[in-house]
Amino acid sequence: MQKSTLLLIAGAFVFNASFSQSTENSDKKAPNGWHQLDKTETGFNGISLNKAYDFLKSKNLKSKKVLVAVIDSGIDTLHEDLKPVMWTNSKEIPGNGKDDDKNGYIDDVHGWNFLGGKDGKNVKEDSYEGARVYHQLKQKWEGKEITESSLSAADLKSYQTYLRAKSKVVGEINEDEIGYLKTLYPKFLAGDSILRKEIGKEEYNGNDLRDNNTTNADAKMTKNFIMSISKSNDSYDITNQQLIDEIGGQLRKANSAVEAPPTYRKDIVKDNEMDFNDRGYGNNDIMASTPMHGTHCAGIIGAARNNNKGMDGVADNVSIMMLRAVPDGDEHDKDIALAIRYAVDNGAKIISMSFGKDFSPEKYWVDEAFKYAEKKGVLLVHAAGNDAKNIDTAYNFPNPVFENGSGRATNVITVGASGDVKTGGLTASFSNFGKNEVDVFAPGVNIYSTIPGGNTYGNLSGTSMACPVVAGIAALLLEYYPTLTSTDLKMIIERSAVVSNEEVNKPGTDEKVKLSELSKTGAFVNAFEAVKMADKMASLNVKPKTAPAKKSK
């Protein structure tokens, strides 16, 4: 799962009390919603959203509702800022236990949960794909003397994948860190149990702990740990449950080096995961027990605007379809491929995908889903990832390059995360990058949006947040210029993005480089420039064959 940066690496927070997010200038704080601001007017490196709306208003244009699918962990369907924009399947009669529209999914009113069982149970935690691949191939290759030149093409691929998985699963375990986590975890849980009672909440955050004066030793340790993490990340919205999930995930990951991971998904979903035609699985519980990530991403795209509540999404006339396919762990290729197809078949024109992993054993299914979306004119927006690595060379899935060598999808935008110079730098320290494989950068540091709780909001960071910013811009363009195709949207967003002449930090280092060394466009997305270009195309009824002159920012 491509999580926000506060859920990244055990070692980072165990020893440094930070989640791999830059803490430079942590005493300075950008305002909530900085990602929508205009740099020339406010100094913050946002997407100039108000200027975009002012431009659209000056043209007296009317918007047309756009359906955006969010493939993620779930959503708080009752949130005050999301309930008005939830997609409703008009062909389905809620709660009658029937597949009224004959699409194979019973009572799919607001989307579908591909991580659910027919008995109502849901997958929450899952293993990592590398561990699944390693133990699947271990019996075939472990301990054998292999001469690669003698292997068939299929076996060579299998063997090399095994070696890569073994290196990932076994070679990256830090025994000192895991030992620390094993000692920390039970004490953290003990203190957490006491704090839940004292605060009166099952899920709480640093803001709730500010006035807590616990006298219990374990509770003090848990409180201090959470507050230290919050301070380092400049966000007191990090919750106890998120930390529990992260520590538990790291321990599961370490254990997978010696034991095959439990079959979390299979035990609940009960489909034949190797049969792509076995599609009658899942349930309609799109909230389940893990809605934090998906709720935050959905709000960035389309939280109800101008309702005097919480925050405003980027797009002002969208419906949000939630497809739950991303557990606390790595997603499964079958679920992602079917989620994309569901979105396309049910009318989504843009799909936001804030997830990713290092292995994709059934990439062919995902590739075919990409092609299906491409054929139907659906834009796919994907988060680049949070490992500060170059995905031109590092493995990162899903990606638009077809495994069979037949080319690449033309309807995919891959998004890196930007920040602001006042709060740590123009590039996020955690963001993946790639001169060929990352298309644009968009705001992804301390992004304020909806979080579960009905009327609650908070900041999260990650390319997971940058991705829905771009999906929201794409939706905004399509609302007001409905004849645009998916390739038009991709072209406009990329060519209207604003180049920076400033040198930026290469993520994960102190090295200064041009943004053009980190992405294909070398630019930050900008809603105002995008709507102006879309309007020009509409007025001329032509598509520019060459990129316009770049602007400096």
C-alpha positions as CSV (number, residue, x, y, z in Angstrom):
1,M,0.0,0.0,0.0
2,Q,1.3,3.5,-0.9
3,K,0.7,5.1,2.4
4,S,1.1,8.7,3.5
5,T,4.6,9.4,4.9
6,L,3.6,9.2,8.5
7,L,3.2,5.4,7.9
8,L,6.5,4.5,6.3
9,I,9.6,3.0,7.8
10,A,10.0,1.5,11.3
11,G,13.6,2.6,11.6
12,A,12.8,6.2,10.9
13,F,10.5,6.6,13.8
14,V,12.0,4.1,16.2
15,F,15.4,5.9,16.3
16,N,14.7,9.4,14.9
17,A,11.1,10.0,16.0
18,S,10.2,10.9,12.4
19,F,8.4,9.2,9.6
20,S,10.8,10.0,6.8
21,Q,9.3,13.4,6.4
22,S,11.6,16.4,6.3
23,T,11.6,18.3,9.5
24,E,13.5,21.2,8.2
25,N,11.8,24.5,9.2
26,S,9.4,22.5,11.3
27,D,8.7,25.5,13.4
28,K,7.0,27.1,10.4
29,K,3.6,25.9,9.4
30,A,1.8,26.4,6.2
31,P,-1.9,27.3,6.5
32,N,-4.5,24.6,6.2
33,G,-5.3,24.3,2.5
34,W,-2.0,25.8,1.3
35,H,-2.0,23.4,-1.6
36,Q,-4.8,25.4,-3.2
37,L,-3.1,28.8,-2.9
38,D,-1.4,30.9,-5.6
39,K,2.3,31.5,-5.2
40,T,2.3,35.1,-6.6
41,E,-0.5,36.1,-4.2
42,T,0.4,34.3,-1.1
43,G,4.0,33.0,-1.4
44,F,2.8,29.4,-1.0
45,N,3.6,27.0,-3.8
46,G,0.0,25.8,-4.4
47,I,-2.1,25.2,-7.5
48,S,-3.8,28.6,-7.9
49,L,-7.2,27.2,-7.5
50,N,-9.1,30.4,-6.7
51,K,-7.7,32.0,-9.8
52,A,-8.9,29.0,-11.8
53,Y,-12.4,29.4,-10.5
54,D,-12.3,33.1,-11.1
55,F,-11.3,32.5,-14.7
56,L,-14.1,29.9,-15.2
57,K,-16.6,32.3,-13.7
58,S,-15.5,35.0,-16.1
59,K,-16.3,32.7,-19.0
60,N,-19.9,32.1,-17.7
61,L,-19.4,28.4,-18.1
62,K,-21.7,25.8,-16.5
63,S,-20.2,22.6,-15.1
64,K,-21.2,19.1,-15.8
65,K,-21.0,16.5,-13.0
66,V,-18.0,14.2,-13.3
67,L,-17.7,10.8,-11.6
68,V,-14.3,10.1,-10.0
69,A,-13.5,6.7,-8.7
70,V,-11.1,6.4,-5.7
71,I,-9.4,3.0,-5.3
72,D,-8.3,3.0,-1.7
73,S,-8.8,1.7,1.8
74,G,-12.4,2.8,2.4
75,I,-14.3,6.0,3.1
76,D,-16.4,7.6,5.8
77,T,-19.7,7.7,3.9
78,L,-21.3,9.8,6.7
79,H,-18.7,12.6,6.7
80,E,-20.4,16.0,6.5
81,D,-18.1,17.1,3.6
82,L,-18.3,13.8,1.7
83,K,-21.9,12.6,2.1
84,P,-23.2,15.3,-0.4
85,V,-20.7,14.1,-3.1
86,M,-20.9,10.3,-2.7
87,W,-21.8,8.6,-5.9
88,T,-25.1,6.7,-5.8
89,N,-25.8,3.8,-8.2
90,S,-29.3,4.8,-9.4
91,K,-29.8,1.3,-10.9
92,E,-29.4,-0.4,-7.5
93,I,-32.1,-0.6,-4.8
94,P,-30.3,-0.2,-1.5
95,G,-30.5,-3.0,1.0
96,N,-32.7,-5.5,-0.9
97,G,-30.0,-8.1,-1.2
98,K,-30.3,-8.3,-5.0
99,D,-28.1,-7.4,-7.9
100,D,-30.7,-5.1,-9.4
101,D,-28.5,-3.8,-12.2
102,K,-27.1,-7.2,-13.0
103,N,-23.5,-6.1,-12.9
104,G,-22.4,-8.9,-10.6
105,Y,-22.3,-6.8,-7.3
106,I,-25.2,-6.9,-4.9
107,D,-26.3,-3.6,-3.3
108,D,-23.3,-1.7,-4.7
109,V,-24.9,1.6,-3.8
110,H,-21.8,3.8,-3.5
111,G,-19.1,1.5,-4.9
112,W,-17.7,-1.9,-3.9
113,N,-15.4,-3.5,-1.4
114,F,-13.1,-6.1,-3.0
115,L,-11.7,-6.9,0.4
116,G,-14.9,-8.2,2.0
117,G,-16.5,-11.5,2.5
118,K,-20.1,-12.4,1.8
119,D,-20.6,-12.9,5.5
120,G,-19.9,-9.2,6.1
121,K,-16.3,-9.6,7.4
122,N,-13.6,-7.4,5.9
123,V,-9.8,-7.7,5.4
124,K,-8.0,-5.0,7.4
125,E,-4.4,-6.1,7.6
126,D,-2.6,-8.0,4.9
127,S,0.9,-9.2,4.0
128,Y,3.4,-7.5,1.7
129,E,3.6,-8.7,-1.9
130,G,7.3,-9.4,-1.7
131,A,6.7,-11.9,1.1
132,R,3.9,-13.5,-0.8
133,V,6.1,-13.9,-3.9
134,Y,9.1,-15.1,-1.9
135,H,7.3,-17.9,-0.1
136,Q,5.4,-18.9,-3.3
137,L,8.7,-19.4,-5.2
138,K,10.9,-20.5,-2.3
139,Q,10.1,-24.2,-2.6
140,K,11.0,-24.2,-6.3
141,W,14.4,-22.4,-6.0
142,E,15.6,-22.4,-2.4
143,G,19.0,-24.2,-1.9
144,K,19.3,-25.3,-5.6
145,E,22.4,-24.7,-7.7
146,I,21.1,-22.7,-10.7
147,T,22.8,-21.9,-14.0
148,E,20.8,-19.1,-15.4
149,S,21.9,-19.7,-19.0
150,S,20.2,-23.2,-18.9
151,L,16.8,-21.9,-17.8
152,S,13.9,-21.2,-20.0
153,A,12.7,-17.7,-20.4
154,A,9.8,-18.3,-18.0
155,D,12.0,-20.0,-15.4
156,L,14.7,-17.3,-15.7
157,K,12.1,-14.7,-14.9
158,S,10.7,-16.8,-12.0
159,Y,14.2,-17.3,-10.6
160,Q,15.2,-13.7,-10.8
161,T,11.9,-12.6,-9.2
162,Y,12.6,-15.1,-6.4
163,L,16.1,-13.6,-5.8
164,R,14.7,-10.1,-5.8
165,A,11.9,-11.1,-3.4
166,K,14.4,-12.9,-1.1
167,S,16.6,-9.8,-1.0
168,K,13.6,-7.6,-0.2
169,V,12.1,-9.9,2.5
170,V,15.2,-11.3,4.1
171,G,18.0,-8.9,3.3
172,E,16.2,-5.7,4.5
173,I,15.5,-6.9,8.0
174,N,17.3,-4.8,10.7
175,E,17.4,-7.0,13.7
176,D,18.1,-4.1,16.1
177,E,15.1,-2.2,14.9
178,I,12.8,-5.2,15.0
179,G,14.1,-6.1,18.5
180,Y,13.3,-2.5,19.6
181,L,9.8,-2.8,18.1
182,K,9.1,-6.1,19.8
183,T,10.0,-4.5,23.1
184,L,8.1,-1.3,22.4
185,Y,4.9,-2.8,21.0
186,P,3.4,-4.4,24.1
187,K,4.2,-1.4,26.3
188,F,2.7,0.9,23.7
189,L,-0.5,-1.2,23.6
190,A,-0.7,-1.2,27.4
191,G,-0.3,2.5,27.6
192,D,-2.7,3.0,24.7
193,S,-5.4,1.0,26.5
194,I,-5.2,3.3,29.5
195,L,-5.2,6.5,27.4
196,R,-8.3,5.3,25.5
197,K,-10.1,5.1,28.8
198,E,-8.8,8.4,30.1
199,I,-9.5,10.3,26.9
200,G,-12.8,8.6,26.3
201,K,-12.0,7.8,22.6
202,E,-11.0,4.6,20.9
203,E,-9.0,6.6,18.3
204,Y,-7.2,9.7,19.5
205,N,-4.4,11.9,18.3
206,G,-1.8,14.3,19.6
207,N,-4.3,17.1,19.9
208,D,-6.3,15.0,22.3
209,L,-3.2,14.3,24.4
210,R,-2.1,17.9,24.9
211,D,-4.1,18.3,28.1
212,N,-3.8,14.7,29.3
213,N,-2.0,14.4,32.6
214,T,-1.8,10.6,33.0
215,T,0.2,9.2,35.9
216,N,0.6,5.7,34.6
217,A,4.1,4.9,33.4
218,D,3.0,2.9,30.3
219,A,0.5,5.6,29.3
220,K,3.2,8.3,29.8
221,M,5.5,6.4,27.4
222,T,2.8,6.0,24.8
223,K,1.8,9.7,25.1
224,N,5.4,10.8,24.8
225,F,6.0,8.6,21.8
226,I,2.9,9.9,20.0
227,M,3.7,13.5,20.8
228,S,7.3,13.1,19.6
229,I,6.1,11.6,16.3
230,S,3.6,14.4,15.9
231,K,6.1,17.2,16.6
232,S,8.6,15.7,14.2
233,N,6.0,15.5,11.4
234,D,4.5,18.9,12.2
235,S,1.1,17.1,12.4
236,Y,-0.8,16.3,15.6
237,D,-3.5,14.5,13.6
238,I,-1.5,11.2,13.6
239,T,-3.6,8.8,15.6
240,N,-2.9,6.0,18.0
241,Q,-4.5,3.5,15.6
242,Q,-2.3,4.5,12.7
243,L,0.8,3.9,14.9
244,I,-0.5,0.6,16.0
245,D,-1.1,-0.4,12.4
246,E,2.3,0.7,11.4
247,I,4.2,-1.1,14.1
248,G,2.2,-4.2,13.7
249,G,2.8,-4.1,9.9
250,Q,6.6,-3.8,10.5
251,L,6.5,-6.8,12.8
252,R,4.5,-8.8,10.3
253,K,7.0,-7.9,7.6
254,A,9.9,-9.0,9.7
255,N,8.2,-12.3,10.6
256,S,7.7,-13.0,6.9
257,A,11.4,-13.5,6.5
258,V,11.1,-16.9,8.3
259,E,7.4,-17.8,7.9
260,A,5.0,-17.7,5.1
261,P,2.5,-14.8,5.8
262,P,-1.0,-15.7,6.9
263,T,-3.6,-15.9,4.2
264,Y,-5.5,-12.8,5.4
265,R,-7.4,-12.1,2.3
266,K,-8.2,-15.7,1.3
267,D,-9.6,-16.5,4.7
268,I,-12.2,-13.7,4.4
269,V,-12.8,-13.2,0.7
270,K,-12.8,-16.9,-0.2
271,D,-12.5,-16.4,-4.0
272,N,-10.1,-18.2,-6.3
273,E,-7.5,-15.5,-6.5
274,M,-5.8,-17.1,-9.4
275,D,-9.0,-17.2,-11.5
276,F,-9.6,-13.7,-12.9
277,N,-13.1,-14.8,-14.0
278,D,-14.1,-15.6,-10.4
279,R,-15.5,-12.1,-9.8
280,G,-18.5,-12.7,-7.6
281,Y,-16.8,-11.8,-4.3
282,G,-16.6,-8.9,-1.9
283,N,-19.4,-6.9,-0.2
284,N,-20.8,-3.3,-0.2
285,D,-19.1,-2.2,3.0
286,I,-16.9,0.6,1.6
287,M,-16.2,2.1,5.0
288,A,-15.2,-1.1,6.8
289,S,-12.6,-0.4,9.6
290,T,-9.9,1.3,7.6
291,P,-11.3,4.5,6.1
292,M,-8.6,7.0,7.1
293,H,-6.5,7.0,3.9
294,G,-9.4,6.9,1.5
295,T,-11.4,9.5,3.3
296,H,-8.5,11.9,3.2
297,C,-7.8,11.3,-0.5
298,A,-11.5,11.6,-1.4
299,G,-11.8,15.0,0.4
300,I,-8.8,16.4,-1.5
301,I,-10.6,15.7,-4.8
302,G,-14.1,16.7,-4.1
303,A,-15.2,17.6,-0.5
304,A,-18.3,19.8,-0.8
305,R,-17.2,23.3,-1.7
306,N,-18.5,26.6,-0.2
307,N,-20.6,24.9,2.5
308,N,-18.8,26.6,5.4
309,K,-17.7,23.2,6.7
310,G,-14.1,22.0,7.2
311,M,-12.4,22.4,3.8
312,D,-13.1,22.5,0.1
313,G,-12.1,19.9,-2.4
314,V,-10.4,20.8,-5.7
315,A,-13.3,20.0,-7.9
316,D,-16.8,21.6,-7.4
317,N,-19.1,19.2,-9.2
318,V,-18.1,15.6,-8.8
319,S,-19.4,12.4,-7.4
320,I,-17.0,10.1,-5.6
321,M,-17.1,6.3,-6.1
322,M,-15.2,4.4,-3.5
323,L,-13.6,1.1,-4.5
324,R,-12.1,-0.6,-1.4
325,A,-9.1,-2.6,-2.6
326,V,-6.1,-1.4,-0.6
327,P,-5.5,-3.1,2.8
328,D,-3.1,-2.3,5.6
329,G,-0.4,-4.1,3.6
330,D,0.0,-4.6,-0.1
331,E,-2.9,-4.7,-2.5
332,H,-3.6,-7.7,-4.7
333,D,-3.4,-7.4,-8.5
334,K,-6.7,-9.1,-9.1
335,D,-8.6,-6.6,-6.8
336,I,-6.9,-3.6,-8.5
337,A,-7.7,-4.9,-12.0
338,L,-11.3,-5.6,-11.2
339,A,-11.7,-2.2,-9.3
340,I,-10.5,-0.4,-12.4
341,R,-12.9,-2.3,-14.6
342,Y,-15.8,-1.7,-12.2
343,A,-15.1,2.0,-12.2
344,V,-15.0,2.2,-16.0
345,D,-18.1,0.1,-16.5
346,N,-20.0,2.2,-14.0
347,G,-19.2,5.6,-15.6
348,A,-16.1,6.9,-13.9
349,K,-14.0,9.2,-16.1
350,I,-11.1,9.6,-13.7
351,I,-9.6,7.1,-11.3
352,S,-7.4,8.2,-8.4
353,M,-4.9,5.5,-7.3
354,S,-2.9,6.2,-4.2
355,F,-1.2,2.9,-3.7
356,G,1.8,0.9,-4.9
357,K,4.2,-2.0,-4.3
358,D,7.5,-3.5,-5.4
359,F,6.1,-6.7,-6.9
360,S,3.2,-7.4,-9.3
361,P,2.9,-11.1,-10.0
362,E,-0.3,-10.8,-12.0
363,K,0.7,-7.5,-13.8
364,Y,-0.9,-8.8,-17.0
365,W,-4.4,-8.4,-15.4
366,V,-3.6,-4.9,-14.3
367,D,-2.1,-4.1,-17.8
368,E,-5.3,-5.3,-19.4
369,A,-7.4,-3.2,-17.0
370,F,-5.2,-0.1,-18.0
371,K,-5.9,-0.9,-21.6
372,Y,-9.6,-1.2,-21.0
373,A,-9.7,2.2,-19.3
374,E,-7.6,3.6,-22.1
375,K,-10.0,2.3,-24.7
376,K,-13.0,3.8,-22.8
377,G,-11.3,7.2,-22.4
378,V,-10.7,7.0,-18.6
379,L,-7.8,8.9,-17.1
380,L,-5.7,7.0,-14.4
381,V,-3.9,9.1,-11.9
382,H,-1.3,7.3,-9.8
383,A,0.9,8.2,-6.8
384,A,4.6,7.8,-7.5
385,G,5.4,6.4,-4.1
386,N,7.1,7.4,-0.9
387,D,10.5,5.7,-0.8
388,A,12.7,8.6,-2.2
389,K,13.7,6.3,-5.0
390,N,14.2,6.7,-8.7
391,I,11.4,4.7,-10.3
392,D,13.0,5.0,-13.7
393,T,15.2,2.1,-12.5
394,A,13.5,0.9,-9.3
395,Y,10.5,-1.5,-9.4
396,N,7.3,0.3,-8.7
397,F,3.8,-1.0,-9.5
398,P,1.4,-0.4,-11.0
399,N,3.0,1.4,-13.9
400,P,2.0,2.3,-17.5
401,V,4.7,0.1,-19.1
402,F,3.1,-3.1,-20.4
403,E,4.8,-6.3,-19.2
404,N,4.6,-8.0,-22.6
405,G,6.7,-5.3,-24.3
406,S,3.8,-3.9,-26.4
407,G,4.3,-0.3,-25.2
408,R,2.7,1.8,-22.5
409,A,-0.7,3.2,-21.6
410,T,-1.3,6.7,-22.8
411,N,-3.9,7.5,-20.1
412,V,-1.8,7.5,-17.0
413,I,-0.3,10.4,-15.0
414,T,2.2,9.5,-12.3
415,V,2.5,12.1,-9.6
416,G,5.4,13.0,-7.3
417,A,4.9,15.1,-4.1
418,S,5.9,18.7,-3.8
419,G,6.0,21.0,-0.7
420,D,6.7,24.6,0.0
421,V,10.1,26.2,0.6
422,K,8.9,27.7,3.9
423,T,8.1,24.3,5.4
424,G,10.8,22.0,4.2
425,G,11.4,22.5,0.5
426,L,9.7,22.5,-2.9
427,T,10.1,18.7,-3.2
428,A,8.9,16.3,-0.5
429,S,11.9,14.5,1.1
430,F,10.0,11.2,0.8
431,S,8.8,11.4,-2.8
432,N,9.8,9.0,-5.5
433,F,11.0,10.6,-8.7
434,G,12.0,9.7,-12.2
435,K,12.9,11.8,-15.3
436,N,11.0,9.3,-17.4
437,E,8.4,7.8,-15.1
438,V,7.2,10.6,-13.0
439,D,5.1,13.1,-15.0
440,V,4.5,16.0,-12.7
441,F,4.8,17.1,-9.1
442,A,1.8,18.3,-7.0
443,P,1.4,19.3,-3.4
444,G,1.7,16.4,-1.0
445,V,3.1,17.7,2.3
446,N,0.8,18.6,5.2
447,I,-2.4,18.5,3.1
448,Y,-5.5,19.3,5.1
449,S,-8.6,17.2,4.3
450,T,-11.4,15.1,5.6
451,I,-10.7,12.3,8.1
452,P,-13.1,9.7,9.6
453,G,-15.4,10.9,12.4
454,G,-18.2,12.6,10.6
455,N,-17.0,16.2,11.0
456,T,-13.3,15.9,11.5
457,Y,-10.3,17.1,9.4
458,G,-6.5,16.8,9.6
459,N,-3.2,16.9,7.7
460,L,-1.5,14.0,6.1
461,S,1.6,13.8,3.8
462,G,2.5,11.6,0.9
463,T,2.4,11.2,-2.9
464,S,-1.0,9.6,-1.8
465,M,-2.1,13.2,-1.2
466,A,-0.5,14.6,-4.4
467,C,-2.3,12.1,-6.5
468,P,-5.9,13.3,-5.7
469,V,-4.8,16.9,-6.1
470,V,-4.1,16.0,-9.8
471,A,-7.2,13.9,-10.0
472,G,-9.2,16.9,-8.7
473,I,-7.7,19.2,-11.4
474,A,-8.5,16.6,-14.1
475,A,-12.1,16.5,-12.8
476,L,-12.4,20.3,-12.8
477,L,-11.2,20.5,-16.4
478,L,-13.7,17.8,-17.5
479,E,-16.6,19.5,-15.6
480,Y,-16.2,22.7,-17.6
481,Y,-14.8,21.2,-20.9
482,P,-16.7,17.9,-21.2
483,T,-15.4,17.1,-24.7
484,L,-11.9,16.6,-23.4
485,T,-10.5,13.0,-23.8
486,S,-8.3,11.3,-21.3
487,T,-5.3,12.0,-23.4
488,D,-6.4,15.6,-23.6
489,L,-6.6,15.8,-19.8
490,K,-3.1,14.3,-19.4
491,M,-1.6,16.6,-22.1
492,I,-3.2,19.7,-20.6
493,I,-2.2,19.0,-17.0
494,E,1.4,18.2,-18.0
495,R,1.9,21.0,-20.5
496,S,0.3,23.7,-18.3
497,A,2.4,22.7,-15.3
498,V,4.7,25.5,-14.2
499,V,8.5,25.0,-14.4
500,S,10.5,26.2,-11.5
501,N,13.9,27.8,-12.1
502,E,14.9,27.1,-8.4
503,E,17.0,24.2,-7.6
504,V,15.3,21.6,-5.4
505,N,16.4,18.9,-3.1
506,K,16.7,15.5,-4.7
507,P,14.4,13.5,-2.4
508,G,16.2,11.7,0.4
509,T,19.3,13.7,-0.1
510,D,20.7,17.2,0.3
511,E,21.8,17.3,-3.3
512,K,20.4,20.2,-5.3
513,V,19.0,19.5,-8.8
514,K,16.6,20.9,-11.3
515,L,13.1,19.6,-11.1
516,S,13.6,18.5,-14.7
517,E,16.0,15.8,-13.3
518,L,13.2,14.4,-11.2
519,S,10.2,14.3,-13.6
520,K,9.3,14.3,-17.3
521,T,7.9,17.9,-17.3
522,G,10.1,19.4,-14.6
523,A,7.1,21.2,-13.4
524,F,4.4,21.7,-10.7
525,V,0.8,21.3,-11.6
526,N,-1.3,24.5,-11.7
527,A,-5.1,24.5,-12.0
528,F,-5.2,28.1,-13.3
529,E,-2.8,27.4,-16.1
530,A,-4.7,24.2,-16.9
531,V,-8.1,25.8,-17.3
532,K,-6.7,28.5,-19.4
533,M,-5.2,26.0,-21.8
534,A,-8.4,23.9,-21.8
535,D,-10.3,27.0,-22.7
536,K,-8.0,27.9,-25.5
537,M,-8.3,24.4,-26.9
538,A,-12.1,24.6,-26.7
539,S,-12.2,28.0,-28.4
540,L,-9.9,27.0,-31.2
541,N,-11.4,23.5,-31.4
542,V,-7.9,22.1,-31.9
543,K,-5.3,20.3,-30.0
544,P,-1.8,21.8,-29.9
545,K,0.8,19.6,-31.5
546,T,3.7,21.2,-29.6
547,A,4.1,22.2,-26.0
548,P,3.8,25.9,-25.3
549,A,6.7,27.9,-23.9
550,K,7.3,27.1,-20.3
551,K,6.7,29.7,-17.6
552,S,9.0,30.3,-14.7
553,K,7.6,30.2,-11.1
